[in-house]
Amino acid sequence: MTVRVTWVQPEDLVGHELRQAVEDGRDAQAVARRWYEAGGAPAPERAGASTSPAPELRALAERLLDELALLDSPLARDEPTELAAIRAACPNWPAPRPEAQPVSRDRLHAAWLGRAAGCLLGKPVEKLPLDGIRALARATGNWPLTTWFTARNLPAALAATYPWNRRSAPNSLAENIDGMPEDDDLNYPLLTVLLLQRHGPSFTTADLARLWLDELPAGRTFTAERVAYRNLLDGIEPPHTARHRNPFREWIGAQIRADVHGWTHPGDPSAAAEQAHRDAVLSHTANGVYGAMFTAAVLAEAAGGESDVHGCLAAGLRVVPPRSRFAHAVRFGVAAARECAGFDAVADRLHAEYGGYHWVHVLPNAALLAAALTHADGDFSLSICRAVSGGWDTDSNGATAGSLTGLLAGAPERLPERWTTPLKNRLASSVPGFGSIGFDELAEQTHRLTQKEALCP
C-alpha cells in the first residue's frame, strides 16, 4: 500500500501558494495559467489522499513554487516579519507594567483547564461549515451553544449531511468525554514548557527546531509546521524553514503555540511577544507571526493582573503593525461585536468579510476570536461557546478563548464544573514526559517557569 504524506507534496502546495499570492497582492496570473493548463489542481479545502501525479507535473510544481517565492508583495512594507521592523512599525509598543502582579498557580491552573475545555468543545465540529455547526446544535437543543455537542437524538439525515470530525468524535462528544484527549492545541504548549525548562527564555529558534526533531512526532504536525519540519529534515535552517515552499506560513499554527510565552511573562507583553516571535518564525511569517505575538501579549497582560478582557485585547494590538491585515481583522472583529446584539449576526458579518480565506488561515480566526471575546465581555462560558459557534478553526479558537478567560477567572473553582469535571484532571499527549499528566501538575511546572531563577539566562 502506498502512503502519501499530505501537506508537503509540491503539487498540493501550488494551489495554496496561488491563493496566498492573491491574498498578499502578488501578480501570479502567468504562473496560475501555466499550472492549470498543465492540469494542476486548485488548493484543496481539506487534506486527503490523492493519486500520485505524473513526474512532469510534480517537477513543474516545484519550479512554480520557486517562481512564486520571487514575486514581490505590495503589502510587505506594512507586514514585516523581522522583529526590529515589527517594533519600528508599532508606535505604541508596550512597556512592562510596574504594578504587575505575579501570576499564581491557581490562575495558571485555570488557564490550562480553560485551554483544554475550549479546545475540546470545538473538536467535534472542526472543519464543518457554519451552517452545519448551527444545524447540529439546534437539532439537539443546544443553540445558542451552551454546553458540549452531542449525537444523542440527532437525526440520522443531519448526521450524514454534517458528519462530526472523524478523529475527534470518539472522544469529544458529551457522551464519550473521558479526560482531555491529545490535540496539537495542547501538544504545542507542552512543548513550550519543555523548551523553557531546557533552554530558558533566551532560547533560540534553532533550539526550538532541535526540540521538534527530538520530541515532536512528525505525524503530529500539520500545515505550516509539517512543511517546516520537512524543511529541517532537508537541511534548511530557520528562519528559511518558514518560507521555503510553505504556503501555510500565514495560517494559525504559530498562534496555538503562544500561550506559555504569555503566561510566563505576567505584566510584560513586550517580552512575551518577543519570545513568541522567536518561536513563530520557525514556521510562519508576517500575519502568521503576528497571531503568536498578539496572543502572547494578550495573555501576558492578563497574567499580570489586568482584569478587563478589552484591555487585554488592546495590549495585544500594540505589538502588531497597525497597517497589517491582522490588526485590521482584530479591529473588524471587535467592531462587529460591539455593533451587533446577537452573536449569530456577528458571525455572519465575519463570514461575509473573511469567507474567502481558508478556514485555518490566521486572519478570519483572529477576527472571530476578537469578536467572541469582546461580545462575551470576559465571561468564560460565553467566550468559548461564541469562539466555537463562529466556525472556522473551532478547537483552536475555543482553546485560546478558554486560556484567556480561564486566566481572568483566576482559579479552577471559578470555572463551571460542566467544563472542568469531564476533563478528570488528565491530559493525553505524545510529547515525552507529559502523557496523562494532570492540569494541577502542569500549573506547578508552568509556575516554576515564572520564578526569577528560571528567567535567568
C-alpha angles and dihedrals in degrees: 000000000000117000112208114193112219129218095032108061111111093226090055093048101053095072091050091048091050088052091049089051091056090049095051096041102251116150102239099152095115092050091047092051092052091048098050094041088056090054098261120156130234122248112296116230091216133037114244146137119288134171118276111261128235111278091246092056092052090048090051090049091055092050093047093049089055092047091050090053090060095056115103121234118219087213095059094094092058095039109049124170102202113094096230091054092047091052091047090053093052111079093185100045104167128249122211113276108244092207094052115138125225111258113246129223089245092057092048089047090054091047092053091047091047092051091050096046094048091048093048092049091056099042102087094051099042110135094015119126119251093253090054094052091051093046094050093049095044092050090059097042094255103120125141082040112252106152145010121319116253138193092207111122091358112151110249093229092055092047089053093048094049108025118194118251103286097223096042106040095081093061110019107058119097093253097053108032109129108166126318111311122215116282134163088236087067099031093063096053087050089053089051090054088051091047093053093044090055103036109014124222092309091070118139129226087250089057089055091048091054090047091054092051092047101041113013117082109228090227090062092062126088140185112339094009093053092050091048090048090052090048091053090052089050090057097256112144129218134299089024086061087075096054108034108102090326111136090169094066092114097046126107101269099102091048093060089055096056108078100090091048088060098039092054096052103058111190094001109095090163094061091041092052093047091051091048089051092058088053097044099051091067088076111003144054138200111338091015089058092045090058090061095043093047093050094047092050093047091051094044089054091051093044089055094059105274103146099185115087091206091056089051092053090049090053089053092053091055091070094049123082102255094221093053124108089241092059089047091051092053092047090047091052093048092048093048091051092051094047100046123066096201122052094223087065090049092052091047091053092049093049091049090054101039105022092111092068125087111265091245095050113118097232103065090040092050090053092048095046092050091047094049094049092046094047093047091049094216098312109142101216095041091048098054093040093051093044090053097039091058092068130216112094094005101174094045094049092044090051096052093044090050093047093055098041092043088055090048091049088060104210140036093247090060091063116086111263092229087072101039105036096065090054088068091202089281131120122187117213142157091216105113114257095016104077111134091351120166121244089232090058091047089053090052093050092046092047090056088058090061093057119107095244091053091052094057114102 
